[in-house]
Amino acid sequence: MKRQLKVILLIMAISLMAFPTFAQDDTGGSMNPGTITVVGTGSASGTPDIAYIELGVESRSEDIATAFNEANSTISIVISAVNGVGVASEDVRTTGLNIYREGPFDRNMGDQNASYVVNNQIRLIVRDTSTVAEVINAAVAAGANQLYGLQFGIDNRDTLESDARADAFANARERAEELAGLAGLTVGDVVSISEYSRNASPFNVSNLAQADGMGGGGAVVEPGNLSVTVSIEVTFAIGG
């Protein structure tokens, strides 16, 4: 019996030597003490080179056909006006056409006290941001009485994104070196890197119908600057 027990213990010892164990963290997962993972964020700014304008025409009449025809006729004049100040026909798109009834309905009187409202809304792409105010003024002069919003953007963000990405990587390495230094370690080569977010911050001017400058000498518009933000996750090797 003792001889058999010795044989079993010998086999177990050989098995442990052939298959080494791995250290585990508190959650039971495998530890990788030779790396450090950080998130870096970078940004870059640029001048907008494109603008998007939402505007339209609203007409009211007791006769639905009159309201409808008036809205459509006026929006056609508006489109011709913005074409005349540099907005290409392919950069004009209808985004809404709505008809609704206003006023109470009387079963005895029918719709005699009702009026009808027609909204025709378009979206303009302005590729020369220096003409945005001129485009808005031309549209209003031609009959546009609804201005829903204005947004500036950057048509090609590749260069800005590259600059922001480089800034994010530098930020990631700086963070890794700071953390490693606190632990008395040094940062080595990159083990892995991934980009998980890109965000452009557009400049919006909403509710232009109430914006300063619309009532007197026309629209006053300043495009300002736009920023692009990139975040990356980088894993570095570390050593003592």
C-alpha positions as MATLAB code, in Angstrom:
seq = 'MKRQLKVILLIMAISLMAFPTFAQDDTGGSMNPGTITVVGTGSASGTPDIAYIELGVESRSEDIATAFNEANSTISIVISAVNGVGVASEDVRTTGLNIYREGPFDRNMGDQNASYVVNNQIRLIVRDTSTVAEVINAAVAAGANQLYGLQFGIDNRDTLESDARADAFANARERAEELAGLAGLTVGDVVSISEYSRNASPFNVSNLAQADGMGGGGAVVEPGNLSVTVSIEVTFAIGG';
ca = [
       0.000    0.000    0.000;
       2.817    2.410    0.907;
       4.619    1.552   -2.328;
       1.467    2.308   -4.354;
       1.059    5.688   -2.575;
       4.666    6.639   -3.370;
       4.096    5.879   -7.064;
       0.981    8.098   -7.140;
       2.807   10.993   -5.451;
       5.713   10.652   -7.892;
       3.338   10.831  -10.898;
       1.670   13.968   -9.468;
       5.039   15.660   -8.960;
       6.101   14.931  -12.547;
       2.773   16.333  -13.828;
       3.255   19.610  -11.941;
       6.750   20.001  -13.389;
       5.514   19.425  -16.948;
       2.604   21.903  -16.769;
       3.555   25.226  -15.052;
       0.821   27.278  -13.372;
      -0.108   30.888  -14.221;
      -0.557   33.671  -11.692;
      -4.075   35.036  -11.430;
      -5.489   38.333  -10.311;
      -8.253   38.772   -7.741;
     -10.943   38.253  -10.377;
      -9.521   34.926  -11.535;
      -8.191   36.239  -14.866;
      -4.637   35.824  -16.122;
      -2.276   38.607  -15.099;
       0.012   40.356  -17.560;
       2.425   42.293  -15.332;
       4.641   43.418  -18.251;
       2.262   45.983  -19.795;
       0.367   49.160  -19.006;
      -2.759   50.356  -20.847;
      -3.794   54.007  -21.030;
      -6.266   56.182  -22.942;
      -4.980   59.268  -24.736;
      -7.083   62.151  -26.035;
      -6.059   64.721  -28.620;
      -7.726   67.538  -30.509;
      -7.122   69.865  -33.436;
      -8.972   72.971  -34.600;
      -9.687   74.402  -38.022;
     -11.726   77.030  -39.830;
     -15.118   75.855  -41.175;
     -15.335   75.588  -44.947;
     -18.976   74.551  -45.357;
     -22.340   75.581  -43.898;
     -25.829   74.060  -43.769;
     -28.905   76.284  -43.603;
     -32.467   75.155  -42.889;
     -35.124   77.638  -43.987;
     -38.611   77.696  -45.419;
     -41.854   79.424  -46.258;
     -45.061   79.339  -44.246;
     -48.377   80.425  -45.801;
     -51.864   80.778  -44.271;
     -55.248   81.007  -45.921;
     -58.851   79.994  -45.366;
     -58.578   78.200  -48.695;
     -56.215   75.235  -48.646;
     -55.357   75.511  -52.345;
     -54.458   79.178  -51.963;
     -52.132   78.477  -49.031;
     -50.533   75.542  -50.842;
     -49.936   77.433  -54.087;
     -48.599   80.488  -52.278;
     -46.072   78.450  -50.276;
     -44.861   76.558  -53.338;
     -44.648   79.689  -55.474;
     -42.684   81.569  -52.814;
     -40.246   78.734  -52.129;
     -39.488   78.608  -55.863;
     -38.623   82.305  -55.757;
     -36.434   81.693  -52.694;
     -34.567   78.877  -54.450;
     -33.921   81.091  -57.475;
     -32.645   83.819  -55.158;
     -30.137   81.590  -53.351;
     -29.021   80.122  -56.676;
     -28.306   83.688  -57.733;
     -25.866   84.230  -54.851;
     -23.848   81.083  -55.424;
     -25.768   78.103  -53.984;
     -25.722   75.320  -56.588;
     -29.000   73.647  -57.546;
     -27.686   70.258  -56.387;
     -27.052   71.784  -52.952;
     -30.738   72.598  -52.438;
     -32.973   69.847  -51.060;
     -36.572   69.821  -49.858;
     -36.707   68.502  -46.297;
     -40.339   69.096  -45.389;
     -43.763   69.865  -46.848;
     -46.579   70.067  -44.306;
     -50.230   71.109  -44.333;
     -52.325   71.490  -41.215;
     -55.582   73.086  -40.181;
     -55.955   75.839  -37.583;
     -59.082   76.895  -35.730;
     -62.047   75.138  -34.096;
     -64.324   72.803  -36.005;
     -68.055   73.487  -35.731;
     -70.387   70.678  -36.779;
     -73.030   73.166  -37.822;
     -70.766   75.736  -39.460;
     -68.214   73.271  -40.829;
     -64.767   74.721  -41.605;
     -65.942   78.299  -42.093;
     -63.774   79.565  -39.228;
     -60.780   77.425  -40.107;
     -57.558   78.401  -41.820;
     -54.887   76.238  -43.376;
     -51.140   76.483  -42.888;
     -48.616   75.169  -45.400;
     -44.892   74.836  -44.619;
     -42.316   74.181  -47.329;
     -38.833   73.656  -45.915;
     -35.489   73.359  -47.719;
     -31.892   72.639  -46.742;
     -29.036   74.555  -48.353;
     -25.362   73.618  -48.519;
     -23.177   76.715  -48.736;
     -19.645   75.833  -49.815;
     -18.244   79.344  -49.403;
     -18.758   80.284  -45.759;
     -18.001   83.941  -46.459;
     -21.343   84.148  -48.320;
     -23.563   82.647  -45.590;
     -24.995   85.997  -44.478;
     -25.588   86.981  -48.106;
     -27.454   83.725  -48.766;
     -29.683   84.189  -45.715;
     -30.430   87.801  -46.607;
     -31.297   86.849  -50.194;
     -33.636   84.095  -49.005;
     -35.447   86.396  -46.574;
     -35.769   89.135  -49.188;
     -37.278   86.586  -51.591;
     -39.971   85.566  -49.099;
     -38.492   83.006  -46.693;
     -40.160   83.606  -43.331;
     -38.918   80.549  -41.423;
     -35.247   80.123  -40.481;
     -34.765   76.888  -38.561;
     -31.028   76.747  -38.044;
     -27.464   77.087  -39.275;
     -24.547   74.708  -38.802;
     -20.929   75.156  -39.814;
     -18.700   72.206  -40.622;
     -15.462   71.056  -42.226;
     -15.995   69.192  -45.472;
     -12.737   67.198  -45.370;
     -11.579   66.458  -41.827;
      -8.740   64.061  -42.699;
      -5.915   66.494  -41.900;
      -7.510   67.619  -38.634;
      -8.130   64.017  -37.593;
      -4.490   63.109  -38.305;
      -3.281   66.019  -36.173;
      -5.689   65.078  -33.375;
      -4.573   61.435  -33.580;
      -0.901   62.416  -33.199;
      -1.820   64.591  -30.223;
      -3.762   61.688  -28.680;
      -0.806   59.307  -29.014;
       1.553   61.821  -27.403;
      -0.958   62.219  -24.578;
      -1.172   58.431  -24.130;
       2.613   58.049  -23.892;
       2.824   60.934  -21.429;
       0.211   59.292  -19.200;
       1.919   55.910  -19.423;
       5.298   57.396  -18.479;
       3.760   59.235  -15.540;
       2.076   56.104  -14.174;
       5.101   53.903  -14.786;
       7.353   56.465  -13.098;
       5.186   56.389   -9.978;
       5.781   52.639   -9.823;
       9.505   52.918  -10.517;
       9.160   51.391  -14.000;
      10.011   52.479  -17.535;
       7.831   52.488  -20.654;
       8.889   50.352  -23.597;
       7.476   49.582  -27.043;
       3.821   49.697  -28.051;
       2.117   46.326  -27.696;
      -1.277   47.318  -29.123;
      -3.139   50.450  -30.133;
      -6.760   51.121  -31.062;
      -8.847   54.162  -31.859;
     -12.316   54.114  -30.400;
     -13.805   57.584  -30.820;
     -13.670   60.539  -33.152;
     -15.813   63.555  -32.499;
     -16.198   66.796  -34.397;
     -17.725   69.700  -32.519;
     -19.901   71.634  -34.969;
     -20.822   75.243  -34.393;
     -24.591   75.602  -34.365;
     -26.732   78.694  -34.610;
     -30.260   77.580  -33.821;
     -33.529   79.459  -34.122;
     -32.141   82.064  -36.490;
     -35.549   83.704  -36.699;
     -34.778   85.236  -33.300;
     -31.073   85.872  -33.854;
     -29.645   89.365  -33.503;
     -29.385   91.184  -36.799;
     -32.347   89.532  -38.537;
     -34.717   92.400  -37.905;
     -32.636   95.320  -39.156;
     -29.629   95.237  -41.435;
     -29.706   91.529  -42.243;
     -28.030   88.457  -40.834;
     -24.755   88.747  -38.911;
     -22.859   85.435  -38.997;
     -19.432   84.448  -37.622;
     -18.243   80.878  -38.347;
     -15.491   80.771  -35.685;
     -13.401   77.567  -35.396;
     -14.296   73.886  -35.169;
     -12.429   71.207  -33.226;
     -11.974   67.479  -33.847;
     -11.281   65.187  -30.886;
      -9.769   61.683  -31.117;
      -9.363   59.133  -28.312;
      -7.089   56.094  -28.529;
      -6.223   53.207  -26.231;
      -2.557   52.184  -26.152;
      -0.867   49.288  -24.386;
       2.860   49.709  -23.704;
       5.409   47.206  -22.498;
       7.001   48.192  -19.181;
      10.188   47.182  -17.445;
      12.035   47.753  -14.217;
];
